[in-house]
């Protein structure tokens, strides 16, 4: 039995008491964060004390201004011109995003030196033992800029080769080669829906394992945003469990936290040994540091609305962050997560 199923006995009875059924997200629901504000190519100076906990807005996608869609009765030349204008709007958006990647990385260099990280190799900051020397805003700038720089070269090559056709090519690669600053709302929605589906398969697998263990009837997955769902996600984020879990348990944890798109893989033991366990342990170390920095740099209330939604998404609640319109409820969820994860 995977270590990720141990310790969940206290949760399962309360899950059984519920009769909520998970419904897939619809296409009309919001993305992980807002892209309605204006973003500049260069990180802007802080305007409030909250800059200690919130990274520069240049780490988020800029707004994309697409031409108005034409009616079906429009002539072919008009449709062709509109299509070209769409392509140009995407090119402008992508160029702004790549400029942001470059400026963010340059802005992160002093912080990388503080952490003792190379200024030439974009290694992630969780590998440094000096994370306590930075505020969360600085830490996130280092983290996000390093992540985006690693994607910058392949994405730039696609942009140079494909030009205005880049929006048609990028969906085949997903977010694998796309910097976060270059992800359009439609791409974010598609990625979120896929990760949400994988998460619910992982949660269902845990419930089924517990049912098989005590011989009871199969149980339903916990309700979206519920304490039961949060409890299982906290178990997935347990470093000790991650180190001890079998291959299936590691894959469930990865799927639950958005690190894998399937709870089942051919050759799972080998893949877990070579890829997924290391990926999971590194990610959980990052979450541990981010949790601590949120607590010490102002708490959940000091986070911007965008940062709250991103934080939930990184902790497996990407679908709850998307459908819940009451930001207060999102902050309550994150506070409960931090309480459950106190070291």
N, C-alpha and C positions, 0 to 999 in steps of 0.2 A: 504493500500500500504506500502510495506516495506520501511524503512528509507534508504535502500541501493539503492532505485530507485529514491529518491529525489535528486535534484541537478544535475541530469545527462542530463537534457534537453539540455544544451549547447553542450553536447558531441554527442547526438544522430543525429542531422542534419549532422555533419561531417561524422558520421558512415554511414549514408544513402548514402552519396555521393560516397562511395567506393563500389567496386564490387568484392572485394577479397573473395575467398572462402578458408576456413581453410582445409588444407590437413593433415591427420595424419602423424606423424613422421615415418620414415622408420627405419629399424633395423640397417642400416649402419651408422646412425648419431652418433655423439660423445656423451659421457657421460657428466655429469655436471662439472667434473674437470678432469685434467690429472692425470694419475697414472704412468707416465713414469719415474719420478725421484725416486731416492733411498731414502727410509725413514728408520730411525733407531728406535729401540725400545724406546730409551730415547729422550726426547726433546733436540734439539741441541741449543747451544748458538747462539744468533743473529749474523748475518754477515753484517747487514746494518741497517741504521736508520729506515727502514721500519718495523722492528720488533715491533714497537709501535702499528702498525695497523694490522699486520698479525700475527695470532697465530702460534705456532710451526707446522711444517709439519707432526708431529707425530699424529695430530688430523685427518689426512686424511688416506685413505686406503694405505697400502704398495703395491708395484707392485706384481703381481702374475705371477709366471713363470711356465706356463703349458707345458707339453711335446708336441712335434709336433704330430699332428693327423696323424694316419696311413691311407693308401689308403684302399679302400674297398676290394682289393685283398689280404690283409694281412691275415695270418693264425689266427685261433682262439686263440692259445696260445699267439701270439703277441698282439692281441687285448686285451686279458685279462690282460697281463702285462702292456700295455699302460693305461688301465682303472685304475689299481691299482696305477700307477705312478701319474695319474691325482688326485686321491684321496689323495695321500701323499702331492702333491703340495698344494692342498686346505687346508690340515691340517696345513702345515707350514705357509700358509698365515693367517689362523685363529689364530694360536698361536701368531704370530707376532702382529696381531691386538689386541688380549687380553692383551699382554704385554704392548702395547701402551696405552690401556685404564688405566691400573694400574699406569704406570709411569706418564701419563698425570694427573691423579687424585692427585697423590702425589705432582706433581709440582704445582697443583692449590691450595693446602692447605693454603699457606701464603696469597694468594689472597682471599680465602674464609674467612679467619680471618679478612682481611681488610674490607670485605663487611659485617662482622658480621653474617656470615652464619655458620651453624653447620659443623664441619669437619667429622662427622659420618653419617649424613643424606644428600644424594646428591640432595639437593634442588636447583632449578634453580636460577641464580643470579638476574633475573629481579624482584624478590621479595624483594631485598634489596634496601633501599633508598640511598645507598652510591655508586652507580655505577660510579659516577663522579670521584672516587678516583683511578680508574684503567684506563690504556690504553686499546684500543680495543683488542689488541692481548692478554692481560691478561684476559679481560672480556670473550672473545671467548673461551679461554682455560678453564675457569671455567664453562662456559655454555656447551661446548661440552663434557667435561669430566664428568659432572654431568649427562647429557643425556645418555652417553655411559655406565656409571656405573650402571644405572637403568636397562639396558638391559644385563649386563654382566652375572648375575646369571642364568637366563633362557637360554641364549645362551650357556653358559659353560655346563649346564646340557645336552643340546642337543648334544653338541660336544663330551662329555664323553660317552654318551649312544650310539650314532650313529657312531662315529669315521669317517672312510673314506666315509660313506654314508651321512654325514652331508649336502653336497651340494645338495643331492636329497631331503632332508627334509626341509631345510631352505626356499625354495620357497613357501611352504604352509603357513609359518608365515610371509613372506615378511620382511619389515624393523621393524616390531613391536617388535621383540626380538633381532634384529641384531644391534650391535654397529656400528657406522659409519665407524670405522676403520676396520671392518670385512666384508664390503659390496663389492662384486665383481662387475666388470663393467656390466655384464649381468643383475644382480639384480638391479643396479642403472638405467639401461636403461628401464627395465620393469616397475619399480616404476615411473620413469619420464613420460613414455607414459600414464600410468593410470591416473596420476595427471593432465597431460595436457588435456586429454579427459574430465575429470571432470571440469576443468577450463573453457573449451570452452562451456560446457553445461551451466555453471553459467553465462558466458557472454551473451550467446544466450538468456537465460531466462530474463536477464535485458533488452535486446533489445526488446524482445517480449512484456514485460510489458509496456515499454514506447510506443510501437506501439499501444497496446490496449488502453492506456490512452488517446491518441489523435486521435484514430480511423484511423490511416494511415495503409499502407501496412506493412507487417512484414519486418524487416530490417535484413541485414546480420551481423554476428559478425565482430568485427574489425579485421584488418589484423594483422598477427603475428608481434610483435615488434613495432606496430604503436603507435602513440601518443594517439589514441582513446582507444586502449587496456590498455595502461599505465594509462590513466585517470580513467578507470573503476576499475583497480586494486588498485589505490590510494583510491578510494571511499570504496572499500572493507576493506582497512586498516585504516579507520577512526574510532577512538575510540568512539567518540560520537555517530556515526551511529550504531556501534556495540552494544552500551548500549541500544539504543532505538528500534532497528530493531525487527520485528516479527520473528517467528520461521523460516519461509521460507527465510527471508533475511539473517539470521545468517548462515543457511546452504549454501546459495549461496556464502557468504563471505568465509566460511570455504573451500568450494570446489575451489573457485578462488585462494586461497592462499596455497592450498596443505594440508589443515588440515582435509579434508574429501574427500572420493572418490565418493560421490553422492550428487546431489542437492535435492534429495527426499529421505526421510526415513519414514518408518512406525512408527507411534507414535512420529512424529517430535516435537510437542510442549513439550512433557515430556523429550525427549532426549536432546533438546536444553536447557531446564531448568537444567537438571542434569549434562550434559557433554559439549555440543558444545559452549554455550555462554561463559562459564568459560574458556574453551580451547582457544577460539578466543580472549577474552580479555587479557589473559596471553600472548598469542603470539604477539598481537599488542603492548603490553607494551614492549616486547623484541625487536620488530622492531623499536619502538620509540627510545629506548636506543642505538641500533646498528646504526641507522641513525645518531644520534648525535655524537657517537664516531667516525664514519667514517669522519664526517666533522671536528672534533677537533683533530684528530690524523694523519692528513696528506692529507685527501681527497681521492677521487676515484683514482687519478693517483698513489698514494702510495700503493694501493692494488695490490697483486700479481694476475696473471691471474686466478689461481684456486679460489682465494677469490672473484674475480669479478663474476665468474660463480656461485659460491655458493650463493653470495648475491642476484643475479638475481633469482635463484631458490627459495630462501626463500621469495621473493616478488612476486611470481606467474609467473615469466617469465622463468620457467624451460625449456620450449621448445625453446624459442628464444636463450637462453644461449647454447643450444645443437646444434642448426643448424647454427648459425651465426659464420663463421670462422674468421671474422674480429674483433679482440678483441677491437679495437677502438670503434666500434659500440656498443659493450656491455657496455663500460665505458660511452658512451654518454647516453645510456638508464638509467644507474644508476644515473648519474648526474641529469637527468630530474626528476627522482623519488625523489631525495633529494631536488631539488628545489620545487617540488610540495608539499613536506611534511615539509617544514620549519615551525617551531613552532612559 
